[in-house]
Amino acid sequence: MTIFDELMARGLIAQMTDEEEIKELINNGKATFYIGFDPTADSLHVGHFMALCLMKRLQMAGNKPIALIGGGTGMIGDPSGRTDMRQMMTEETIAYNCECFKKQMSRFIDFSDGKALMVNNADWLKELNYIEVLREVGPHFSVNRMLTAECYKQRMERGLSFLEFNYMIMQSYDFYALFQKYGCNMQFGGDDQWSNMLGGTELIRRKLGKDAYAMTITLLLNSEGKKMGKTQSGAVWLDPNKTSPFDFYQYWRNVADADVLKCLRMLTFLPLEQIDEMDHWEGSQLNQAKEILAYELTKLVHGEEEAKKAQDGARALFSAGSAENMPTVELTAEDFTDGSIDILTLLAKSGLVASKSEGRRAVIQGGVTVDNVKVDDIKTSYSENDFSDGLILKKGKKNFRRMTFRKETK
């Protein structure tokens, strides 16, 4: 099976231009391709997973990835999928976020010896002057056509700023600059970026002639992949300081039954033959498939040791075994008032809820237990002595913490 056939079989590609040329390039390791990342936070999240896994697969087949950080476009804001204008970031914040991204990407992509590149589009976008953009780029874009793009249509009713209107031109210029600077001949992106990507391909061909080699491919379900990064209490980050390896494992362990095989195909590097054998799994076997998914992805992001700890901790929940590998939060004396701590404060300190009001709702709805005893009263409190062996705090069926307290000795 060629790498192109594998990408199709795993459900990664939705549409493309120049299919035969694309096959030729990626199957023979001749593609230099880029995927863009907006530096809007200091960590990637699971919504970036599909792109990172795709870059890894293509690099393993001999192709060269370019991770394009949107330091320049990030100062404008992408209107795609948004109903309001994104706040602009400072250059210092963008630079810091870029450094964080590269550390996390290095677990997926080999940047050594020029095998992959990370570049920042601020390097060329900031140098452009307004007259140059109008003369050199403007004639190649039709305003009428731009307004038919979905990314603009969905913002028209609420208002689309002229600043954001330039985003398509800037992203298209990225491909043009990468083509000239690094020989980049292919771009990948989500289905919500299709119009912007086509703009880049057309800009190259119009400015440099028909011989210019530039293609675009969109990733199937990439917009759904972005949704994967959100939960009720916030984003699921790749940074272990933001989302612990255990919580990361639990996120994938709890995917819907209908999604587990899709995620295994798109996001893991298990052989397709092994995944296909799971097609008819049901009941407890589906839970086993979810464990495989969670373990493989946690290993990919956090390493095998952390993946094993997370798996052992999750299994401990459903057995009478040791709680050694359960995620643990240690309370301090400052967390107690007159020697006790109430359930709402305990929930907030655990990280299982984002606020006390969310904790209040969880208790009222009957979704909170402490050592397998349901908590019915929001005024329930616990003394320091109750934590001598640790308390197992649980929200819902699968979210829990081992809460401990260590008295300071004089």
Summary of the structure (lengths in Angstrom):
residues: 410
radius of gyration: 24.4
end to end distance: 67.1
largest distance: 79.1
contacts: 1286
relative contact order: 0.10
helix: 50%
strand: 16%
